[in-house]
């Protein structure tokens, strides 16, 4: 509804002329009503890279193990690719959207 209610009497003793009121507000978005919230390109890419980083971190424990078919696990490469991509996405967020928000920081 985009409204802010302040429970204050606004008397001159509590809020003399020139008083500045600052409010930091958050909105809970109902994904059932606003289904497009989950279709954000940046959110999808960022979440994918965070999962890839965690997956690479787990795979580093088993680095060098050869799987059937001759495939060798390389967790370091997966991890490093994800970290590089996360840095790029955070820089894109900062440059394109005006700064990295608190909840994106680890």
TIMI-2910 file (N, C-alpha, C, CB; in pm, 1 decimal, decimal comma, always signed):
<rs>
+----------+----------+----------+----------+----------+----------+----------+----------+----------+----------+----------+----------+------+
!      n_x !      n_y !      n_z !     ca_x !     ca_y !     ca_z !      c_x !      c_y !      c_z !     cb_x !     cb_y !     cb_z ! resn !
+----------+----------+----------+----------+----------+----------+----------+----------+----------+----------+----------+----------+------+
!    +81,7 !   -118,6 !     +0,0 !     +0,0 !     +0,0 !     +0,0 !    +86,2 !   +125,1 !     +0,0 !    -93,0 !     -0,2 !   +119,2 !  Unk !
!   +217,6 !   +109,5 !    +21,8 !   +312,1 !   +220,2 !    +11,4 !   +278,2 !   +335,9 !   +106,2 !   +315,9 !   +270,6 !   -131,5 !  Unk !
!   +244,1 !   +303,9 !   +231,1 !   +212,6 !   +405,7 !   +330,8 !   +298,4 !   +383,1 !   +454,0 !    +62,1 !   +403,4 !   +367,6 !  Unk !
!   +327,1 !   +492,0 !   +522,4 !   +401,0 !   +485,8 !   +647,5 !   +320,3 !   +559,8 !   +753,7 !   +544,4 !   +546,9 !   +632,2 !  Unk !
!   +284,4 !   +489,8 !   +860,1 !   +209,4 !   +549,9 !   +969,5 !   +305,3 !   +569,9 !  +1086,1 !    +86,9 !   +461,1 !  +1011,0 !  Unk !
!   +311,4 !   +692,5 !  +1137,9 !   +395,9 !   +723,7 !  +1252,2 !   +304,1 !   +756,4 !  +1368,8 !   +494,0 !   +842,3 !  +1221,4 !  Unk !
!   +316,3 !   +677,2 !  +1474,8 !   +233,8 !   +697,3 !  +1593,5 !   +302,5 !   +799,4 !  +1683,0 !   +209,7 !   +563,0 !  +1669,6 !  Unk !
!   +278,2 !   +926,6 !  +1653,6 !   +346,6 !  +1035,7 !  +1720,0 !   +248,6 !  +1151,2 !  +1734,1 !   +474,1 !  +1078,7 !  +1641,9 !  Unk !
!   +252,8 !  +1224,3 !  +1843,0 !   +155,8 !  +1331,7 !  +1864,3 !   +188,9 !  +1457,1 !  +1784,0 !   +148,7 !  +1366,1 !  +2011,4 !  Unk !
!   +310,5 !  +1471,0 !  +1737,3 !   +354,8 !  +1584,4 !  +1656,8 !   +341,0 !  +1717,4 !  +1729,3 !   +277,1 !  +1589,2 !  +1528,3 !  Unk !
!   +345,1 !  +1715,8 !  +1860,8 !   +341,5 !  +1842,0 !  +1935,3 !   +475,0 !  +1914,1 !  +1915,1 !   +313,5 !  +1817,2 !  +2088,3 !  Unk !
!   +474,0 !  +2042,2 !  +1942,1 !   +595,3 !  +2120,6 !  +1918,7 !   +708,1 !  +2080,3 !  +2012,6 !   +565,8 !  +2268,7 !  +1934,6 !  Unk !
!   +674,8 !  +2018,3 !  +2125,1 !   +781,4 !  +1976,1 !  +2216,4 !   +850,7 !  +1849,3 !  +2165,2 !   +724,3 !  +1951,9 !  +2357,7 !  Unk !
!   +776,1 !  +1760,0 !  +2101,8 !   +835,5 !  +1636,6 !  +2049,0 !   +896,9 !  +1655,9 !  +1912,2 !   +731,6 !  +1527,6 !  +2042,0 !  Unk !
!   +835,7 !  +1741,4 !  +1831,6 !   +884,6 !  +1762,8 !  +1695,4 !   +880,6 !  +1911,0 !  +1661,7 !   +801,0 !  +1682,0 !  +1593,5 !  Unk !
!   +981,0 !  +1985,4 !  +1706,7 !   +981,9 !  +2128,1 !  +1674,5 !   +996,9 !  +2148,1 !  +1523,3 !  +1096,3 !  +2200,4 !  +1750,4 !  Unk !
!   +958,6 !  +2263,3 !  +1473,3 !   +972,6 !  +2289,2 !  +1329,9 !  +1115,7 !  +2264,9 !  +1283,4 !   +930,6 !  +2432,7 !  +1297,2 !  Unk !
!  +1127,5 !  +2200,3 !  +1170,0 !  +1259,5 !  +2167,4 !  +1116,1 !  +1307,7 !  +2028,4 !  +1152,4 !  +1359,0 !  +2267,0 !  +1163,6 !  Unk !
!  +1231,0 !  +1955,8 !  +1233,6 !  +1268,0 !  +1819,1 !  +1270,4 !  +1261,7 !  +1729,8 !  +1147,8 !  +1175,7 !  +1764,7 !  +1381,8 !  Unk !
!  +1362,5 !  +1648,9 !  +1132,9 !  +1368,6 !  +1556,4 !  +1020,0 !  +1340,9 !  +1416,1 !  +1071,2 !  +1507,0 !  +1563,3 !   +948,3 !  Unk !
!  +1252,8 !  +1343,6 !  +1004,9 !  +1221,0 !  +1205,7 !  +1039,6 !  +1275,2 !  +1116,3 !   +928,8 !  +1066,5 !  +1185,3 !  +1059,2 !  Unk !
!  +1355,7 !  +1019,6 !   +967,0 !  +1413,4 !   +926,3 !   +871,1 !  +1358,3 !   +788,2 !   +901,6 !  +1569,7 !   +927,5 !   +876,6 !  Unk !
!  +1312,8 !   +718,1 !   +799,9 !  +1258,6 !   +583,1 !   +818,8 !  +1321,0 !   +489,4 !   +716,8 !  +1103,6 !   +582,3 !   +805,9 !  Unk !
!  +1360,6 !   +373,4 !   +764,2 !  +1409,3 !   +268,5 !   +675,6 !  +1299,9 !   +163,1 !   +671,7 !  +1548,1 !   +208,4 !   +724,2 !  Unk !
!  +1244,8 !   +138,7 !   +554,5 !  +1128,0 !    +51,1 !   +541,8 !  +1159,3 !    -68,0 !   +453,2 !  +1008,2 !   +128,3 !   +485,4 !  Unk !
!  +1095,8 !   -177,5 !   +484,4 !  +1106,6 !   -299,1 !   +405,3 !   +966,1 !   -342,6 !   +366,5 !  +1181,3 !   -411,9 !   +483,6 !  Unk !
!   +954,3 !   -403,3 !   +253,0 !   +824,3 !   -452,8 !   +208,6 !   +833,7 !   -603,7 !   +188,0 !   +778,4 !   -381,3 !    +77,5 !  Unk !
!   +738,3 !   -675,0 !   +241,3 !   +727,9 !   -817,9 !   +214,5 !   +643,7 !   -834,9 !    +89,7 !   +666,2 !   -895,5 !   +335,9 !  Unk !
!   +702,0 !   -899,5 !     -8,4 !   +633,1 !   -917,9 !   -136,1 !   +576,0 !  -1058,9 !   -139,3 !   +729,3 !   -893,2 !   -257,5 !  Unk !
!   +448,2 !  -1068,1 !   -161,5 !   +382,5 !  -1197,7 !   -170,3 !   +409,1 !  -1257,0 !   -308,4 !   +229,5 !  -1185,0 !   -143,4 !  Unk !
!   +486,3 !  -1367,0 !   -316,8 !   +518,2 !  -1424,7 !   -447,7 !   +396,5 !  -1483,4 !   -519,0 !   +622,8 !  -1531,7 !   -431,6 !  Unk !
!   +288,6 !  -1509,7 !   -445,3 !   +167,0 !  -1558,6 !   -510,6 !    +96,8 !  -1447,3 !   -586,6 !    +71,8 !  -1619,3 !   -407,7 !  Unk !
!   +110,1 !  -1324,9 !   -537,1 !    +48,3 !  -1209,9 !   -602,5 !   +142,6 !  -1152,3 !   -707,5 !    +10,8 !  -1102,0 !   -499,0 !  Unk !
!   +270,0 !  -1139,1 !   -671,6 !   +370,8 !  -1081,7 !   -760,8 !   +465,5 !  -1192,4 !   -805,7 !   +449,5 !   -966,4 !   -690,4 !  Unk !
!   +419,6 !  -1279,0 !   -893,4 !   +498,0 !  -1395,7 !   -934,4 !   +624,0 !  -1358,7 !  -1011,5 !   +413,0 !  -1487,1 !  -1018,5 !  Unk !
!   +630,3 !  -1239,0 !  -1067,7 !   +747,6 !  -1198,0 !  -1143,4 !   +869,8 !  -1174,3 !  -1054,1 !   +716,5 !  -1072,5 !  -1221,8 !  Unk !
!   +850,9 !  -1171,2 !   -921,1 !   +963,7 !  -1149,6 !   -831,4 !  +1067,0 !  -1261,4 !   -847,2 !   +915,5 !  -1141,3 !   -685,3 !  Unk !
!  +1024,7 !  -1381,2 !   -883,0 !  +1115,8 !  -1494,1 !   -898,9 !  +1174,4 !  -1501,0 !  -1038,8 !  +1044,5 !  -1623,4 !   -867,2 !  Unk !
!  +1131,3 !  -1413,1 !  -1128,3 !  +1178,0 !  -1417,6 !  -1266,7 !  +1280,7 !  -1308,3 !  -1295,5 !  +1060,0 !  -1404,3 !  -1362,3 !  Unk !
!  +1349,1 !  -1261,4 !  -1193,4 !  +1450,2 !  -1158,1 !  -1210,6 !  +1579,9 !  -1221,5 !  -1260,5 !  +1473,9 !  -1081,6 !  -1077,9 !  Unk !
!  +1633,7 !  -1170,7 !  -1371,6 !  +1754,2 !  -1226,5 !  -1432,9 !  +1871,9 !  -1223,0 !  -1335,7 !  +1789,5 !  -1149,7 !  -1561,2 !  Unk !
!  +1892,6 !  -1109,2 !  -1271,4 !  +2005,7 !  -1097,2 !  -1180,1 !  +1994,1 !  -1194,5 !  -1063,5 !  +2016,4 !   -954,7 !  -1128,0 !  Unk !
!  +1875,8 !  -1204,5 !  -1004,4 !  +1855,2 !  -1295,3 !   -891,6 !  +1885,3 !  -1439,8 !   -931,4 !  +1711,2 !  -1283,7 !   -839,2 !  Unk !
!  +1839,8 !  -1480,4 !  -1049,6 !  +1865,0 !  -1617,7 !  -1095,8 !  +2014,1 !  -1643,5 !  -1115,7 !  +1789,7 !  -1644,5 !  -1226,9 !  Unk !
!  +2083,6 !  -1550,4 !  -1182,9 !  +2226,6 !  -1568,8 !  -1207,6 !  +2305,9 !  -1568,6 !  -1076,8 !  +2279,0 !  -1458,8 !  -1301,1 !  Unk !
!  +2272,2 !  -1476,8 !   -987,2 !  +2344,7 !  -1465,5 !   -861,2 !  +2324,8 !  -1591,1 !   -775,9 !  +2298,9 !  -1340,4 !   -784,0 !  Unk !
!  +2200,9 !  -1638,5 !   -765,3 !  +2173,0 !  -1759,4 !   -687,1 !  +2244,2 !  -1880,4 !   -747,9 !  +2020,8 !  -1785,2 !   -679,7 !  Unk !
!  +2246,4 !  -1889,4 !   -880,3 !  +2314,7 !  -1999,8 !   -947,3 !  +2463,1 !  -2000,6 !   -913,7 !  +2295,1 !  -1990,8 !  -1098,6 !  Unk !
!  +2526,2 !  -1883,3 !   -915,5 !  +2669,0 !  -1876,6 !   -886,9 !  +2699,6 !  -1904,4 !   -739,5 !  +2723,1 !  -1740,3 !   -926,0 !  Unk !
!  +2611,0 !  -1863,5 !   -649,4 !  +2632,0 !  -1895,6 !   -508,2 !  +2624,6 !  -2046,3 !   -484,9 !  +2528,3 !  -1823,4 !   -420,8 !  Unk !
!  +2530,9 !  -2112,0 !   -551,9 !  +2519,6 !  -2258,1 !   -540,3 !  +2641,1 !  -2324,9 !   -603,1 !  +2389,4 !  -2309,1 !   -607,6 !  Unk !
!  +2685,5 !  -2272,7 !   -717,5 !  +2802,8 !  -2328,1 !   -785,1 !  +2926,9 !  -2314,8 !   -697,1 !  +2825,5 !  -2257,6 !   -920,3 !  Unk !
!  +2939,7 !  -2200,9 !   -626,9 !  +3054,5 !  -2181,2 !   -537,3 !  +3052,5 !  -2284,4 !   -424,9 !  +3053,9 !  -2038,0 !   -478,4 !  Unk !
!  +2935,1 !  -2306,7 !   -365,3 !  +2924,8 !  -2406,4 !   -258,0 !  +2951,3 !  -2546,8 !   -310,3 !  +2786,4 !  -2400,6 !   -192,7 !  Unk !
!  +2901,6 !  -2575,5 !   -429,3 !  +2924,3 !  -2706,6 !   -490,7 !  +3073,4 !  -2726,8 !   -517,3 !  +2843,4 !  -2720,3 !   -622,5 !  Unk !
!  +3139,8 !  -2623,4 !   -570,0 !  +3283,9 !  -2631,4 !   -593,8 !  +3361,2 !  -2649,5 !   -465,2 !  +3332,6 !  -2507,4 !   -665,3 !  Unk !
!  +3316,6 !  -2582,4 !   -358,3 !  +3382,1 !  -2596,3 !   -228,9 !  +3372,2 !  -2740,5 !   -178,8 !  +3319,9 !  -2499,7 !   -126,6 !  Unk !
!  +3257,3 !  -2801,4 !   -197,1 !  +3240,4 !  -2941,6 !   -157,2 !  +3322,0 !  -3035,2 !   -245,4 !  +3092,9 !  -2981,0 !   -162,7 !  Unk !
!  +3328,2 !  -3004,1 !   -375,0 !  +3402,1 !  -3090,3 !   -467,8 !  +3553,0 !  -3082,5 !   -445,9 !  +3369,3 !  -3052,5 !   -611,5 !  Unk !
!  +3602,8 !  -2971,3 !   -390,4 !  +3746,7 !  -2957,9 !   -367,0 !  +3796,9 !  -3066,5 !   -272,6 !  +3779,2 !  -2819,3 !   -309,7 !  Unk !
!  +3711,5 !  -3115,4 !   -186,8 !  +3749,9 !  -3219,5 !    -91,8 !  +3783,1 !  -3350,2 !   -162,9 !  +3638,1 !  -3242,2 !     +9,7 !  Unk !
!  +3725,4 !  -3368,0 !   -281,6 !  +3743,8 !  -3493,0 !   -355,3 !  +3817,4 !  -3468,2 !   -486,8 !  +3607,9 !  -3559,9 !   -382,5 !  Unk !
!  +3899,6 !  -3366,0 !   -493,1 !  +3971,8 !  -3330,8 !   -615,4 !  +4064,6 !  -3442,3 !   -661,3 !  +4051,6 !  -3203,6 !   -594,1 !  Unk !
!  +4069,2 !  -3462,5 !   -790,1 !  +4157,9 !  -3562,2 !   -848,0 !  +4099,9 !  -3701,5 !   -856,3 !  +4281,8 !  -3567,3 !   -770,7 !  Unk !
!  +3982,1 !  -3722,9 !   -803,3 !  +3919,4 !  -3855,0 !   -810,1 !  +3865,8 !  -3875,0 !   -951,3 !  +3805,0 !  -3869,8 !   -703,6 !  Unk !
!  +3899,3 !  -3990,0 !  -1008,8 !  +3853,5 !  -4018,2 !  -1144,1 !  +3722,7 !  -4098,4 !  -1137,6 !  +3962,5 !  -4095,8 !  -1224,4 !  Unk !
!  +3622,5 !  -4047,7 !  -1207,6 !  +3492,5 !  -4112,3 !  -1212,1 !  +3485,9 !  -4209,3 !  -1328,8 !  +3380,8 !  -4008,2 !  -1222,6 !  Unk !
!  +3387,0 !  -4299,4 !  -1328,3 !  +3371,7 !  -4388,4 !  -1442,7 !  +3353,9 !  -4307,9 !  -1571,5 !  +3252,1 !  -4482,8 !  -1421,6 !  Unk !
!  +3420,0 !  -4352,6 !  -1675,8 !  +3413,6 !  -4281,0 !  -1802,4 !  +3532,1 !  -4187,0 !  -1820,2 !  +3283,9 !  -4203,1 !  -1811,8 !  Unk !
!  +3621,2 !  -4182,3 !  -1722,9 !  +3742,4 !  -4102,7 !  -1734,4 !  +3729,4 !  -3957,6 !  -1690,7 !  +3788,3 !  -4106,0 !  -1873,0 !  Unk !
!  +3615,9 !  -3918,6 !  -1636,3 !  +3597,5 !  -3780,1 !  -1591,6 !  +3666,2 !  -3762,2 !  -1456,2 !  +3445,3 !  -3743,5 !  -1582,2 !  Unk !
!  +3742,9 !  -3653,1 !  -1442,6 !  +3812,1 !  -3623,5 !  -1318,0 !  +3748,4 !  -3500,9 !  -1253,2 !  +3963,7 !  -3600,7 !  -1342,6 !  Unk !
!  +3720,1 !  -3509,8 !  -1122,7 !  +3662,0 !  -3397,1 !  -1050,6 !  +3764,7 !  -3285,4 !  -1034,7 !  +3610,1 !  -3441,9 !   -913,0 !  Unk !
!  +3721,5 !  -3162,7 !  -1061,7 !  +3808,6 !  -3046,3 !  -1045,0 !  +3730,6 !  -2938,8 !   -971,2 !  +3860,6 !  -2993,3 !  -1183,0 !  Unk !
!  +3720,5 !  -2953,9 !   -841,1 !  +3644,5 !  -2860,7 !   -759,4 !  +3705,5 !  -2722,7 !   -754,6 !  +3631,5 !  -2913,4 !   -621,3 !  Unk !
!  +3839,1 !  -2714,4 !   -761,5 !  +3905,5 !  -2583,7 !   -759,5 !  +3862,5 !  -2497,8 !   -877,3 !  +4057,1 !  -2601,0 !   -760,5 !  Unk !
!  +3853,3 !  -2557,2 !   -994,4 !  +3813,5 !  -2482,1 !  -1113,5 !  +3668,8 !  -2434,7 !  -1102,0 !  +3831,3 !  -2568,0 !  -1239,8 !  Unk !
!  +3578,9 !  -2521,7 !  -1058,1 !  +3438,4 !  -2484,2 !  -1042,1 !  +3425,6 !  -2372,1 !   -939,2 !  +3353,5 !  -2606,5 !   -999,7 !  Unk !
!  +3496,3 !  -2384,9 !   -827,2 !  +3492,3 !  -2283,9 !   -721,6 !  +3544,4 !  -2149,4 !   -772,4 !  +3574,5 !  -2330,2 !   -600,4 !  Unk !
!  +3660,1 !  -2150,5 !   -838,2 !  +3720,8 !  -2025,9 !   -886,9 !  +3634,7 !  -1958,5 !   -993,8 !  +3860,4 !  -2053,8 !   -943,2 !  Unk !
!  +3573,4 !  -2037,1 !  -1081,7 !  +3483,5 !  -1980,3 !  -1182,4 !  +3365,1 !  -1910,7 !  -1115,0 !  +3433,2 !  -2090,5 !  -1278,6 !  Unk !
!  +3310,0 !  -1974,3 !  -1013,3 !  +3194,9 !  -1916,8 !   -943,3 !  +3233,4 !  -1788,6 !   -870,0 !  +3136,4 !  -2018,3 !   -844,3 !  Unk !
!  +3348,2 !  -1788,0 !   -803,6 !  +3392,5 !  -1668,2 !   -731,5 !  +3412,8 !  -1552,0 !   -828,1 !  +3522,8 !  -1696,5 !   -654,3 !  Unk !
!  +3473,5 !  -1579,6 !   -942,9 !  +3494,2 !  -1475,8 !  -1044,7 !  +3361,4 !  -1422,3 !  -1094,7 !  +3576,2 !  -1530,5 !  -1162,3 !  Unk !
!  +3267,2 !  -1510,8 !  -1118,8 !  +3136,8 !  -1469,2 !  -1169,4 !  +3058,1 !  -1391,8 !  -1063,4 !  +3056,8 !  -1591,2 !  -1215,8 !  Unk !
!  +3068,9 !  -1430,7 !   -937,3 !  +3002,2 !  -1358,2 !   -828,4 !  +3057,4 !  -1216,4 !   -818,9 !  +3020,4 !  -1432,3 !   -693,2 !  Unk !
!  +3188,8 !  -1202,4 !   -829,2 !  +3249,5 !  -1068,8 !   -825,8 !  +3199,8 !   -983,7 !   -941,6 !  +3402,7 !  -1078,9 !   -830,0 !  Unk !
!  +3188,9 !  -1043,6 !  -1061,1 !  +3140,2 !   -970,8 !  -1177,9 !  +2995,6 !   -926,7 !  -1157,4 !  +3151,9 !  -1057,5 !  -1304,1 !  Unk !
!  +2911,7 !  -1015,8 !  -1104,5 !  +2771,7 !   -982,7 !  -1082,5 !  +2755,0 !   -874,6 !   -975,7 !  +2694,5 !  -1107,5 !  -1042,8 !  Unk !
!  +2834,2 !   -880,3 !   -870,2 !  +2825,9 !   -777,7 !   -766,6 !  +2871,7 !   -642,2 !   -820,1 !  +2910,4 !   -817,7 !   -644,9 !  Unk !
!  +2972,9 !   -642,9 !   -906,3 !  +3018,1 !   -518,1 !   -969,2 !  +2909,7 !   -464,3 !  -1062,4 !  +3150,6 !   -540,5 !  -1047,5 !  Unk !
!  +2843,4 !   -555,2 !  -1135,8 !  +2732,0 !   -514,7 !  -1223,0 !  +2618,8 !   -454,2 !  -1140,2 !  +2679,7 !   -635,7 !  -1304,8 !  Unk !
!  +2588,8 !   -514,7 !  -1026,0 !  +2483,8 !   -462,8 !   -938,3 !  +2519,9 !   -322,7 !   -890,4 !  +2461,7 !   -556,8 !   -817,7 !  Unk !
!  +2644,9 !   -306,1 !   -850,0 !  +2690,4 !   -176,8 !   -799,7 !  +2684,8 !    -69,7 !   -908,9 !  +2833,0 !   -188,5 !   -744,6 !  Unk !
!  +2727,2 !   -102,9 !  -1028,4 !  +2731,8 !     -5,7 !  -1137,5 !  +2595,0 !    +21,5 !  -1199,2 !  +2826,1 !    -53,7 !  -1244,4 !  Unk !
!  +2513,3 !    -80,7 !  -1212,1 !  +2386,2 !    -66,7 !  -1282,7 !  +2269,5 !    -27,0 !  -1193,6 !  +2353,4 !   -194,2 !  -1351,1 !  Unk !
!  +2270,7 !    -75,2 !  -1070,2 !  +2154,4 !    -56,5 !   -984,4 !  +2182,6 !    +29,5 !   -862,0 !  +2102,8 !   -189,4 !   -940,6 !  Unk !
!  +2300,1 !    +89,9 !   -853,5 !  +2326,1 !   +185,9 !   -747,6 !  +2383,8 !   +131,0 !   -620,0 !  +2204,4 !   +253,7 !   -716,0 !  Unk !
!  +2435,6 !    +12,9 !   -618,8 !  +2502,4 !    -36,4 !   -499,1 !  +2457,8 !   -174,7 !   -458,9 !  +2479,4 !    +57,3 !   -386,1 !  Unk !
!  +2545,8 !   -241,4 !   -389,5 !  +2516,9 !   -376,1 !   -341,0 !  +2433,6 !   -364,4 !   -214,5 !  +2648,1 !   -456,7 !   -314,6 !  Unk !
!  +2324,4 !   -435,1 !   -209,3 !  +2238,5 !   -433,6 !    -92,1 !  +2294,5 !   -522,8 !    +16,6 !  +2097,5 !   -477,2 !   -128,5 !  Unk !
!  +2256,6 !   -496,5 !   +140,0 !  +2310,2 !   -569,5 !   +253,8 !  +2289,6 !   -720,6 !   +243,3 !  +2247,3 !   -518,9 !   +380,1 !  Unk !
!  +2172,3 !   -762,8 !   +194,2 !  +2145,2 !   -905,9 !   +195,7 !  +2224,7 !   -981,8 !    +91,1 !  +1999,0 !   -930,2 !   +174,9 !  Unk !
!  +2294,5 !   -912,9 !     -0,8 !  +2380,1 !   -980,3 !    -97,6 !  +2518,4 !  -1006,5 !    -41,0 !  +2391,0 !   -898,1 !   -224,4 !  Unk !
!  +2553,7 !   -940,5 !    +66,1 !  +2686,7 !   -956,8 !   +123,7 !  +2691,1 !  -1079,5 !   +212,6 !  +2727,1 !   -832,2 !   +203,0 !  Unk !
!  +2802,2 !  -1147,1 !   +208,7 !  +2816,2 !  -1268,2 !   +290,2 !  +2866,1 !  -1235,1 !   +427,2 !  +2909,7 !  -1367,4 !   +224,4 !  Unk !
+----------+----------+----------+----------+----------+----------+----------+----------+----------+----------+----------+----------+------+
</rs>
